[in-house]
Amino acid sequence: MLIPDSLYTLNIKTGQIRGLYGGSLPIGQDSIRYQYYPVYQSPYIRGTPYVTDSKDADVFDGVTLVFNNPWSVNVDTTSKWITNKSKYRFAMSPVEIYDGSNPKPYISGFRKPCDYELQFDTTKFLDTSYADPNLGTDAIPTNFRVYNRTENKFVKFTYNYSTIKNAPLGRLFPSEELYIYEKNPRGTYGYTWLLGFSSNDTIAVPYDKNDTLRIFITKPFEQGDTLSFTTTKPKSDPSTLTHDALSKIRVVPNPYVAASTLESPLPPSVTSGRLRRIDFIHLPASAKIHIYTSRGDHVISLAQSGNIEDGHVSWNLKTKENLDIAFGVYFYVVESSIGTKTGKIAIIK
C-alpha cells in the first residue's frame, strides 16, 4: 500500500521520516523507493562565491558535471541591433538615481537576469510610457515598446521625452534614457535596467517597421533551475581508426624470462611457484588474440572486452587445457575491425 505524503514529513538532509501524528505510519516494515541526487544542494560548482573549491561538481556514478555559470548578472557583449540599421549606440546598466546631496543613489535598480527587446514601428504607436512623478516623467505614446524575452511579456518603462523643438511624438532621440520598470523578486514594482543611447546626429533616426534592439543578460543559476541529461554507453567507431593503431600493439614482457620483475607478487597464502603473465597492450576494441606454437598448433585464444580506447589482455602462460606451456617461441595473431597484426613471443627459461 502506498502511504500518502500527507501522512509524514521527510528531512531531505538527514533522511529521517517522521509521521505527522500517532498511527499515521503503519506498524512493521515498509519499502522506500527514492531517487539519488548527489549534486542537489552541493556547493561544489567551480567559481561559486559561497565556498573555496577546485572542482565543478561531486562525482556520482562515474560522472561529473562541468558548469560554465556566470555568477554575476551583467549585460552580455552579444547584445546588438539585429536589423543592423540603427545609427544609435547603446549602453545598459542597473538604474542608479541620485538626489545630488548624497554620494549614494536613493534608487538602485535590481539586476534582473532577463533578456530584452526594444521593438519599433513607424506606422503606429506601440505603447505608452510610465508616468513617474518622482522622476518628473509623463505618460507619452511611443512608437517603440520593451519586451522581456525571458518572461515572455511586455514591461513598463519611463523616459524623459526629448525637448527638441518640433520633435516627432514618441520617437527615440540621442542622449535619451529608458528606465525599465517591472516586478522584482519581492513581487513589487521597481526599476531594473537603464538603457541609454548616443549618436553623432541630433535628430531622431527614422526606424523601419520591425527594427529591433536585442539585449542579452548573463544569468546565474537560480532557485527552480533544473538540469536533466542522459548518458550514453561508450562505443567505438571503426571508421575513425587507422592501421597505425595496429603498430601500437605491444606484448610485455617479450621475451618472457623466468624471473621477470613484471610479474605480480605471490598471494600471502602461496609460498612457492610464480604468477606467470604476459600482457597484450594497446589493443583495439573487441580485439581477439590467437596464440600458436612454432609448429602451428593452436594454444589458446583470448578476447579483449574491456577498455574500448586502449585495451589490454593478460595471458597466464597456460594452454586452453589449463596446462603450463613449454619454453620456446610462440606466434600470435591479433584480429580486429581495423585489420590483423602478427608477431612472436619468446618464452625463455
ABEGO torsion letter per residue (X at the ends): XBBBAAABBBBAAAGBBBBABBGABBBEBBBBBBBBBAABGBABBBGBAABBBABABBBBGGBBBBBBBBABBBBBAABBBAAGABABBBBBBBBBBBAGABABBABBBBBBBBBBBBBBBAABBABBBBBBAAAGBBBBBBABBBBBAAAGBBBBBBBBBBABBGBBBGBBBBGBBBBBBBBBAAGBBBBBBBBBBBBABABBBBBBBGBBBBBBBBBBBBBGBBBBBBBBBBBBBAAABBAAAAAABBBOBOBBBAABAABBBBBAABABEBBBBBBBBGBBBGBBBBBBBAAGBBABBBBBABBAABBBBBBAGBBAAGBBBBBEBBBBBBBBAAEBBBBBBBBBX
